[in-house]
Amino acid sequence: MAKKQIKKVVLAYSGGLDTSAIIPWLKENYEGCEIIAFAADVGQGEEELIGLREKALKTGASECYIVDLKEEFIADYVFPTITTGAVYEGEYLLGTSMARPIIAKAQVEVALRVGADALCHGCTGKGNDQVRFEGTFAALAPELTVIAPWREWDMVSREDLLDYLAARDIQTTASATKIYSRDANAWHISHEGGELEDPWCEPSKGVWTLTTDPEDAPNQAERVMLSFEEGKLVAVNDEKLSPYQAVMKLNAIAGAHGVGRIDIVENRLVGMKSRGCYETPGGTVIVAAYKALETLVLDKAALKYREQIGLEFSHVMYDGRWFTPLNEALLAGAASFAKKVTGDIVVKLYKGQATVVQRRSPNSLYSEDFATFGADDVYDQSHAEGFIRLYSLSSRISTLNQKARALKEAGKA
């Protein structure tokens, strides 16, 4: 089948094995097409960005745009997600998922600015990211053609890509011995592939890169205080920090104590299960602190509803539905509850654990006067009898009705 004529395409470019092969492949398969590389800095580390532009140009791109999205990523995507309480399948703090909408959005903005007629990504046909990228493309620029090489070319393995590049004398730092597939940003790093493809295989020490092995972590616990204002983390240990700075500081502190490791088998959106190891040290501390502060300031009904928002939002984020009316509605609901989330939380870090040990808030609903087991003059315990009688009234009526019917039937016998 003949390929659609494309004049200019913007490629989401990382400089890794896949996207290194995509540039020459595009030139060979979309004749006359100008290729513009786009890279997003979401806090994956400077080492991944060094020489990226030069590499893109050398392999055939006409230009390479590197856009700094670090602060926007944490402030406008990570922190709002925290207010929803979203945790996918009970464990995953959505690190990769949260980065995709902002990356795809910035890619679309570059494409529209340079007058491109197509967008390209290096996501595989087995993963979630193809849905996340293309869902954003559809929401923001449906008129642009999407090129997904992994769904078009006949290469099926890492070795195929290495051979492809070698045949064209294109240098890459990837090799057949680099077995792990990793994705990093300011919030987390994910690890897949290699030994992790066998769920019976315990991850080796070589898997983890961001956190100290809990067994090797300090024997002395460390306490860290997080301060929130209307749902936003504003200070760590009384030091005022931007959202990105706060996350990076907590990554360093919590990572040293082995906090934030998970090893899970998750349900991908495309139907298969995958096994991955994730490291989210600072994020684990922030989420624990935020939840602890919520329990202090939200009443039972409000917290229950916020938990429902979190469950639904975890799937909205994981499934790539950021730019949807449902996403807006859920975020608006969470933001309403977040207005009460002001205060300080102290978290103790020790051997991989993050434990909340102190909490305070000007909006606290906890009152020692009411909760005490000692004598008090604000609560008359005899009032509980009437409350319980009304609270259980439906059960009482149901049982009395059953007994009355039983007596009636017995009288007829």
N, C-alpha and C positions, 0 to 999 in steps of 0.2 A: 504494500500500500504506500503510495507516495506521501511524503511528509508535507505538512503545511508549510508554506513559505513564511519564514520568520526573518525579519530584518534586524531586530535588536532584542536581546534577551538579558535579563538580570538574573544571575545565578547566586543563590545562597552559598557562600564559599567559606570553607574552614581551613583549606590547605591540607586536609587529611587525605587519605587514600582515595576515597570515593570522589570527592570534588576535584582532586588533582587529575583524575581520569576523565571527569565530565567535560572539562574545557576542551581538550583535543577531540573528544568524541562529538561534541556539539559542532566543532569546526568541520569535522568529517561528514557529519550526517545532516547538517542544516547549512547547506552551501550558501556562502555570502552573508551569513548571519554574524553580526557584531556581538561579542560577548563581554558583558560588564560584570565583574565580580563584586559581590557585596558581602561584607563581614560585619557581624554585630559583636561589640564588646559588652558582654553581660557579666563581666567579672571572672571569666574563665582563667585569667592569668596572662601577664604580659608575654611570657615565653611562647604562648600559642599565637601571638600576634606579630612577633618579631619576624621581619622578612616576608610577611604575608603578601603585601602588595607586589613586591618584586617577583615573588614566585608566581603570582597570578598573571602578571604581565609576560613573564618568561614563557609560560605555557600557552599563551594565546589570547588572554583577555586584553581588551583595549584600555580598560581602566579598572581600578579597584577602590571601592569606597569602604572605609572602616568607620563605623558609627559608634560613638560612645553612648551606651544605653544603661550604664550601671546604676546610676541614681534613679532613673525613671523605672527601671526594672523592679528594684526593691520597693520604691515608694508607691508606684501605681499598679503593680501586679502582685507582688509578694505580700505586702502589708494588708491590702484589702482582702486577700485570700485568708490571711490569718484571722481577720475579724469574723469570717464565716465559720471558723472552726473546721474547715475542710481537711480531712485526712483520708486518703483513698484506701479502701479496704482495711481500715483500722490501723495502718502503719505508715504508709507512704506519704511524705510531706510534699509531694507534687513538684519537686525541683525542676525536672525537665519539662513537665507540662506547663508550668508557669512562664517559662522563658519563651516558649514557641510563639504565642500571640504577639509579643512585642517585637520579636525578630521578624516575623512574617509581615507585620505592619510596617516596619521600617524598610523592608525589602520592597514592598508595594510603593512606598513613598519615593524611593530612589527610582523605581521603574517609571512612575508617572512623571518624575522630574526630568528624566533623560529621554522621555518619549519612546520607551520600549513597548513592544507589542507582545512580549512573552515573559514569563517567570519560570525559573527552573530550580529544583531542589534535589538533594542527593539522598532523600529518604528511601528506604527499601519498601517493597510491596508487602512486607510481612509486619511492618511496625505501625505504631500509633502516630508517629510524627507526620506521615504523609497526609493523614486526615487533619491534623492540627494546622499544618501549613496551608493546605488547599481550602480548608474551611475559612481561614482568614482571607485568602485570596478571593474566594467567592463573595465574601461579605463586603470587601473593600474595593475590589477591582474585577468584577466578573467578566469584563470585556477582554481581559488579557488571557492569552493562551497559556496553559500550564504544561511544562515539559518535565516528565519524571523518568529519567534514564533507566532506573532500575526496573521499570515496567516496559521498557522498549528494547534495551540491548540484550545480547545473548550471553553476557558474562554472568556467572552465577556464584562466584566465590572470590575470596580475598586473593587467592593465587592467580585467578584470571585477571584481576585488576593489576596485579604486580607485573604479570607477563605483558599486559597491554602497554603499561608505561615503559617497561624495559625495551620493548620493540620500537618505541619512539624516542628512546634515549632521554626520558623525562625522569629527573631525580626525585626521590621521595624518601622521607624518613621512616615510612612504614616498611614492615618486613613480615615474612611468614611466621617469625618467632614472636612478634608482638601480638599476643593472642587475645588480649582484652579489648573490648569496645567500651570507650569511656566518653562521658559527656559531662562537662563541668561548667558551672557558673558561680556567681557569688553566693548563692544559697546552698548548693550541694555539688556532689559529684556522683555519677552513677557508674557502675561496673557491670558488664555483661560479657558473655562468651567464655571461651577456654574451659577450665575446670567447672565453671559455674553452670554450664549447660547440663550437668548431672546434678540433680537436686540432692543426691545422697552424698555428694562430695563436699566436705567442709571447706570453706574458703581458706586459702593459705594466707600467710602474712603479706605476700606480694600483691594481693588484691587491693588492700587498703592503702590510700595515699594521703588522706587529709586528717586522719585521726591516729593518735597513739593507741597501740593495743592496750585495752583496759588492764591486762595483766601486768603491763609495764608502766602503767600510769603512776603518778605520784602517790605515795602512801598517806599524804596529808591532804585532806579535803580543802577545797577552795570555795568561798562564797562570793557570789556576784549579785549585785542589785540592779534590777531593771525598772525604769520609771516610765510610766505610760500617761499620756494625756489624750483623752477621748479616743482611745483605741490605738493611738500611735506611739510607738516606742521612741522616746525622745532623749533618753540618757542611760548610760551604763556606768554604774559606780559613781553617780553624780556628775559624770562628764557629759555635757551636751554634745550629741553627735547627729549627723545626718543619717537617714535610714541605711544607706549603703555602708557608711563608716561603722554604724552600730553592729551590723551583721558581720563585718570583717573582724571587728574587735572580739566579738563573741565566738566567731569561728576559731580564732587563735586561743582564746581562754579555754573554751570547752573542748576543742580538739586535743589539747594537751592532756586532758583527763579521759580521753577515749569515749567521749559522749557523742551520740548521734549515729551509731552504726545500726543498720538493719539488713537482714538477709531474708528476702521474701520471694514467694512465687505469686505472681499477680495475673489477673485476667486482662489481657490486652483487648482493646476495642474491636480489633479485627477477628476475634474469636479464639485465638490460641492463648495458652498460658506461657509466661516467660519467667525465668528466675533472674533476679538481679540483686546486687548489693549496693546500698546507698549510704552515703555519709553526709549528714546534715547537722554538724555540731552546734553552730550558733542557732540555727533554726529550731532544733530540739529544745533548747533552753527558752527561746522566745515563745514557742507554742505552749510549753508547760507553764510559763509565767503568765501568759495571757489568759489561759484557761483558769488558772488559780484566781486571778483578779476578777474574772467573770463570775465565779462562784461566790465571790464576796459581794458583788454589786447588783446582780440580776436575781429577781425572784424566781420561784419554781416554774411558773408558767412561761416566763420570758426565756429562761435558760432551756427549757424543753423545746420551745419553738426555734431558738437559735441552733440547737443541736440538729433539728430537722433541716434547717437551712444548710448546715455544714455537710450533712450526708448527701443532700442533693447537689450541692456545689462541688463536692469532690468529683462527682461524675461529669458535671458540666466542664470543669477544668481539665480533667483527664481526657475527656472525649473531644477536646478542641472546640468548645462552643462559647468561647469568650465573647465574640462579637454577635451576641444574640439578645433578644428581649428578655429571655429567662435569666441570663447572666446579670443584666442590669437590675432586674427585680430582686434577685437574691442578694446582690451587693447592697442595694438600697435598704433592704431589710436588716442586713447585718450592720450597716453603718448606723442605723437608728439605735440598735442595742449598744454599739461601740461608744456612743456619747457618754455613757455611764462608766466606761472602763478607764478610770483615772486612778492612779495610785502607784505604790511601790511593791515589788516582789523580790524577795531574796531567795536565790536558788543555790543549793549546795551541790557541788560537782565532786564526784568521787568514783573512780574505777568504772567509768562507763555510765554512771547513773546521774541524772539531774533531778534533784528532789527539792520541791518547794518547802521552805522552812519558816519563812516570815511573809506576812502580807498586811497591807494597810491601804485604806482608801477613804477620801472624804465622802464618798458615796456609799460606804459600806452599809449593808443591811444587817450586819451581825451586831448584836448588842449583848454584852456580857450581863447586863441587868436582866435581860429576858432569858438568856440561855443558861444561866447559872443553876446548879443543882442545890445551891444554898438558899437561904431565906431571901425573899425579895418582896418589893411592894408594887410591882408592875404587872404581876401575873397571878391571877387567882386560879389555882389548880382545879377548884371545884367546877369552874366554867367548862372544863374539858368534857365533862359528862354530857352536857347538852350538845356540844359540838359532835361528839362521837355518835350520839343517838341520831342526829340529823344526817350525819355523814353515811351512816350504815342503814338509813331508813328503808331504802329499796330492798336490801337483803332481808330485813326484818319482815317487811310486808310480803315478800315473795314466800318466805318460809311459813308465815301465818296462813297465807292462802292455801299452800300445799296441805298443811295440817287440817284446815277446815274442809277441804275437798276429800281428804282421806276419811275424816269422821263422817261426812255425808255419805260416802260410798259404803262405809261400814254399817251405817244405819239402814241402808237399803238391803244389805245382805241378809 
